[in-house]
Amino acid sequence: MTSEQLSPATVAVTAGRPPAVPNAAFNTPVTFTSTYVASDGATAPGDLGYGRWTNPSWQAFEEALGRLEGGRSLLFGSGMAAVSAALSLVPDGSAVVVPRHAYNGTLGLLGVLADRGRLVPRPVDIADTEQVVAALPGAAMLWVETPTNPLMEVADLPALAAAGRAAGALVVVDNTFATPLLQRPLRAGADVVVHSVTKYLAGHSDVVLGATVTADDALHAALHADRTLHGAVPGPMEAFLALRGLRTLHLRVERAGANAVELARRLSGHPKVLRVRHPSLPDDPGHARAAAQMSGFGAIVSIEVTGGPDGAERLASATRLWVHATSLGGVESSLERRRRHSGEPPTVPENLLRLSVGIEDVEDLWADLAAALDQLE
């Protein structure tokens, strides 16, 4: 069986390992160094150069993620470093078509760059394909997030990738929510994929990392140059931990996704829940699209509750198993009211909570959540 015939679950376990030879280490060891002995090009081909250029610990993770996404990966010191590197591909003064609802770090950076005259954002409803296509003429980049954070809007990824390329725009997709197990944007026609490795890929809420993936050698070289010159490099120990987390990605995504489907169903029938957004629900606006282009619905659920923002805050404070926290994608379940952050778009409802469903027993998760909901007015 060739490596191309392996399932993503198997790739997540096997990629990025050293050759399986007798007495060799089973895992790629952590390489703590800033300096490499120079290669003469004969006894040791290639030249690692300097510790800011590359590291064997980074390379192991990059090989695994690249295999999963179908391109060449680069590991960054944070998700925002990867986002920044991708936006560096935009020529000065050019337009970027962006989702009006997306990760607020991305929107915040776009706002800063716009204020400096570096680029011109064109916000769109990313789920409205006609609106996105209408905004593309003259744009240098189309930034896609699907499903969106935190409203769970689902974009028509193949259609947007084709439209972006036809318009001469680079197509960048933030695939953090879906992971390469549920969605492979490069196969759909995207040019660059961005991940917050902090979230599902590492999966244990203990590292801050980011990554890009592209199948284009020139784009890979430009992203690598940006990482090197701006110093947005990861630590070798963080890379080791992220690769260790990646080994169980398929199990975590499967279990958390199944939990999310069941919780979304139950939340839809609770009297204190006004709205539930999860693509698994048959009446969700993104259901048909997600079912057609994804191999699962993911583990993020957004709900709007009674009692306005105060009710949402009370709910977040009343849970005992669910952790009130701002991140997502870990093995533990967490939730928060997104509008508590000043950078969140004003169109995000004040009473919306984003739930990152973990891998705990679903009955325990529901009992804790239902008890907190029952306390709302």
C-alpha positions in Angstrom: 0.0 0.0 0.0 1.4 3.4 -1.0 1.3 6.5 1.3 -1.2 8.0 -1.1 -3.6 5.1 -0.4 -3.6 5.6 3.4 -6.6 7.1 5.1 -6.1 10.5 6.9 -6.5 8.7 10.2 -3.5 6.5 9.4 -1.5 9.4 8.0 -2.0 11.3 11.3 -0.5 8.4 13.2 2.4 7.5 10.8 3.6 10.6 9.1 6.6 12.6 10.4 8.3 9.6 11.9 12.0 8.6 11.5 12.8 5.6 9.3 11.9 2.4 11.0 15.3 0.8 11.4 16.6 -1.5 14.2 17.4 0.4 17.4 16.2 3.7 16.0 13.9 6.0 18.0 10.2 5.5 17.3 9.5 9.2 17.5 11.4 12.2 16.1 13.4 13.5 19.0 13.3 17.1 20.2 16.2 19.1 18.7 17.3 21.8 21.0 19.8 23.9 19.0 20.3 27.3 17.5 23.3 26.3 15.4 24.1 23.5 12.9 27.5 22.3 11.7 27.8 23.5 8.0 27.4 20.8 5.4 30.1 20.2 2.7 27.4 19.1 0.3 29.1 15.7 -0.2 28.9 13.6 3.0 25.7 15.4 4.1 23.7 16.9 1.3 21.7 20.0 2.1 22.3 22.6 4.7 20.1 23.4 7.6 21.9 26.6 8.0 20.6 28.3 11.2 18.1 27.7 13.9 15.7 30.3 12.6 15.5 28.7 9.2 14.4 25.2 10.2 14.6 22.5 12.8 14.1 18.7 12.6 11.4 18.9 15.2 9.5 21.4 13.1 10.1 19.4 10.0 8.5 16.3 11.5 5.2 18.1 12.2 5.3 19.9 8.8 5.6 16.6 7.0 2.6 15.2 8.9 0.4 18.2 8.4 1.5 18.6 4.8 0.5 15.0 4.1 -2.9 15.5 5.7 -3.7 18.7 3.7 -2.0 17.6 0.5 0.7 20.2 0.3 3.9 21.6 2.0 3.4 22.9 5.5 5.3 25.5 7.6 5.0 25.7 11.3 4.8 29.1 13.0 5.1 30.4 16.5 1.3 31.1 16.7 -1.9 31.0 14.6 -1.7 34.8 14.2 1.9 34.5 12.9 0.5 32.1 10.2 -2.3 34.5 9.4 0.1 37.4 9.2 2.4 35.5 6.9 -0.5 34.6 4.6 -1.6 38.3 4.5 2.0 39.3 3.6 1.3 37.8 0.2 -1.1 40.7 -0.6 0.6 43.5 -2.6 0.5 46.9 -0.9 -2.7 48.8 -1.3 -4.6 45.8 -2.7 -8.1 44.6 -1.8 -8.8 41.5 0.3 -12.3 40.0 0.3 -12.9 38.8 3.8 -15.8 37.2 5.8 -17.6 39.8 8.0 -17.7 37.1 10.7 -14.4 35.4 11.3 -11.8 34.9 14.0 -11.5 38.3 15.6 -7.7 38.1 15.6 -7.8 37.9 11.8 -10.3 40.7 11.6 -8.3 42.8 14.1 -5.1 42.4 12.1 -7.0 43.3 8.9 -8.2 46.5 10.6 -4.7 47.5 11.7 -3.3 46.9 8.2 -6.2 48.8 6.6 -5.5 51.8 8.9 -1.9 51.8 7.8 -3.0 51.8 4.1 -1.4 48.3 3.7 -4.5 46.7 2.3 -8.2 47.3 1.7 -10.7 44.8 3.3 -13.9 44.1 1.5 -16.2 42.4 4.1 -18.8 40.0 2.7 -21.3 37.4 4.0 -19.0 34.4 3.1 -22.1 32.1 2.9 -23.6 34.3 0.2 -21.7 33.0 -2.9 -23.1 35.7 -5.2 -22.1 38.5 -2.9 -18.6 37.1 -2.6 -18.2 36.7 -6.3 -19.5 40.3 -6.8 -16.8 41.6 -4.5 -13.9 39.8 -6.2 -13.1 42.0 -9.2 -9.7 43.7 -8.6 -9.1 41.9 -5.3 -5.7 40.3 -4.7 -6.9 37.8 -2.1 -10.0 36.0 -1.1 -9.9 35.0 2.6 -12.3 32.1 3.4 -13.3 30.8 6.9 -15.7 27.9 6.9 -17.5 27.2 9.1 -17.1 30.8 10.4 -16.2 31.7 14.0 -18.5 32.0 15.9 -21.7 32.0 13.7 -21.0 28.7 12.0 -21.8 30.0 8.5 -20.7 27.5 5.8 -19.2 28.8 2.6 -19.4 27.0 -0.8 -15.7 26.3 -0.8 -15.3 24.8 -4.3 -17.4 27.6 -5.9 -15.5 30.3 -4.1 -12.1 28.8 -4.8 -13.0 28.6 -8.5 -14.3 32.2 -8.5 -11.3 33.5 -6.7 -8.9 31.9 -9.1 -10.9 33.1 -12.1 -10.7 36.7 -10.7 -6.9 36.4 -10.2 -7.1 36.4 -6.4 -5.1 34.1 -4.1 -7.5 32.0 -2.2 -6.6 31.4 1.5 -8.8 29.2 3.7 -8.6 29.1 7.5 -9.3 25.4 8.2 -8.9 25.5 11.9 -12.5 24.5 12.8 -12.8 21.7 10.2 -9.2 20.3 10.3 -7.9 18.3 7.3 -9.9 15.3 8.5 -13.2 17.0 7.7 -12.2 19.3 4.8 -9.2 19.7 2.5 -9.3 23.1 0.9 -6.3 22.6 -1.4 -8.2 19.8 -3.1 -11.1 22.2 -3.5 -8.9 24.7 -5.3 -7.5 26.9 -2.5 -3.9 28.3 -2.8 -3.1 28.4 0.9 -4.5 26.8 4.1 -4.0 28.4 7.5 -4.4 26.7 10.9 -4.2 27.7 14.5 -2.3 24.6 15.5 -3.1 25.6 19.1 -6.6 24.3 18.6 -7.6 20.8 17.2 -4.3 19.8 15.7 -2.3 19.9 18.9 -5.5 19.3 20.8 -4.5 19.5 24.5 -4.5 23.3 25.3 -0.8 23.3 26.1 0.9 24.9 23.1 0.5 28.1 21.0 1.4 27.4 17.3 0.2 28.1 13.8 0.7 26.7 10.3 0.3 27.3 6.6 0.1 24.7 3.9 0.4 25.2 0.1 1.0 23.0 -2.9 2.7 25.9 -4.8 6.5 26.0 -4.4 6.7 29.8 -5.0 4.1 30.5 -2.3 5.8 28.1 0.1 9.1 29.9 -0.5 7.5 33.3 0.2 5.8 32.1 3.4 9.1 30.6 4.5 10.9 33.9 3.9 8.3 35.8 5.9 8.6 33.4 8.8 12.4 33.6 8.7 12.7 37.4 8.3 10.0 38.2 10.9 11.2 35.6 13.3 7.8 34.0 13.8 9.4 30.6 14.6 8.1 27.9 16.9 9.9 26.2 19.7 11.1 22.6 19.2 9.3 21.4 22.3 6.1 22.9 21.2 6.5 21.2 17.8 7.1 17.9 19.5 3.9 18.3 21.6 1.9 19.3 18.6 2.9 16.3 16.7 2.2 14.0 19.6 -1.3 15.6 19.8 -1.8 15.1 16.0 -1.4 11.3 16.5 -4.9 11.2 18.1 -6.5 13.8 15.9 -8.9 11.4 14.2 -10.1 9.9 17.5 -10.6 13.4 19.1 -12.4 14.8 16.0 -14.7 11.8 15.8 -15.6 11.7 19.5 -16.0 15.5 19.9 -18.0 15.7 16.6 -20.4 13.0 17.7 -20.9 14.7 21.1 -21.6 18.0 19.3 -24.2 16.4 17.1 -26.1 15.1 20.1 -25.8 18.2 22.1 -26.9 20.4 19.2 -30.0 18.2 18.9 -30.8 18.4 22.6 -30.1 22.1 22.8 -32.6 22.7 19.9 -35.4 21.5 22.2 -34.5 23.4 25.3 -36.9 26.3 26.2 -34.0 28.6 27.3 -32.2 28.2 24.0 -33.4 30.6 21.3 -31.2 29.4 18.5 -28.6 26.7 17.8 -26.1 26.9 15.0 -24.4 23.6 14.1 -24.3 22.2 10.5 -25.5 18.8 11.6 -29.0 20.2 12.2 -31.3 19.6 9.2 -32.8 23.1 9.5 -29.4 24.8 9.8 -28.7 27.1 6.9 -25.3 25.4 6.3 -26.5 21.8 6.6 -26.8 20.8 2.9 -23.6 22.6 2.0 -21.6 21.1 4.8 -23.0 17.6 4.1 -21.9 17.9 0.5 -18.3 19.2 1.0 -17.3 18.1 4.5 -16.8 14.6 5.9 -18.3 15.6 9.3 -19.9 18.6 10.9 -17.2 19.6 13.5 -17.4 20.1 17.2 -18.2 23.8 17.6 -21.8 24.7 18.5 -23.1 28.3 18.9 -26.2 29.0 20.9 -28.3 32.1 21.7 -29.9 32.0 25.1 -32.7 33.8 27.0 -31.8 36.7 29.3 -29.6 38.6 26.8 -25.9 39.1 27.6 -26.5 38.7 31.3 -28.1 35.4 30.8 -25.2 34.2 28.6 -22.7 35.3 31.2 -24.6 33.6 34.0 -24.7 30.4 31.9 -21.0 30.5 31.3 -20.3 31.0 35.0 -22.8 28.3 36.2 -21.3 25.3 34.5 -19.0 23.0 36.5 -17.7 20.6 33.9 -17.7 23.0 30.9 -14.7 25.4 31.3 -15.3 29.1 30.8 -12.4 29.9 28.5 -11.7 31.7 25.3 -9.9 29.0 23.3 -11.2 25.9 21.6 -10.3 22.5 20.1 -8.9 20.9 23.3 -10.0 17.6 24.7 -12.0 19.4 27.3 -15.3 21.2 26.7 -15.3 25.0 27.0 -17.7 27.9 26.3 -17.8 31.6 26.4 -19.9 34.7 25.4 -18.1 36.0 22.3 -19.2 39.6 22.6 -17.3 40.0 25.8 -14.4 40.6 23.5 -14.3 44.2 22.1 -12.9 43.0 18.8 -15.9 40.8 18.0 -18.1 42.1 15.2 -21.2 44.0 16.4 -23.4 41.7 14.3 -22.6 38.8 16.5 -25.5 38.5 19.0 -24.8 39.7 22.5 -26.4 36.5 23.9 -24.4 34.1 21.8 -22.2 31.5 23.4 -19.7 29.5 21.5 -19.3 26.0 22.7 -16.2 24.0 22.0 -17.4 20.4 22.6 -14.7 18.0 23.9 -14.4 14.3 24.3 -16.0 13.8 27.7 -19.0 11.6 28.2 -21.9 13.3 26.4 -24.4 12.6 29.2 -22.1 14.3 31.7 -21.7 17.3 29.4 -25.5 17.5 28.9 -26.3 17.2 32.6 -23.9 20.1 33.4 -25.1 22.3 30.5 -28.8 21.6 31.1 -28.5 22.4 34.8 -27.0 25.7 34.0 -29.6 26.5 31.4 -32.4 25.7 33.8 -31.2 28.5 36.0 -31.9 31.1 33.4 -35.0 33.3 33.4 
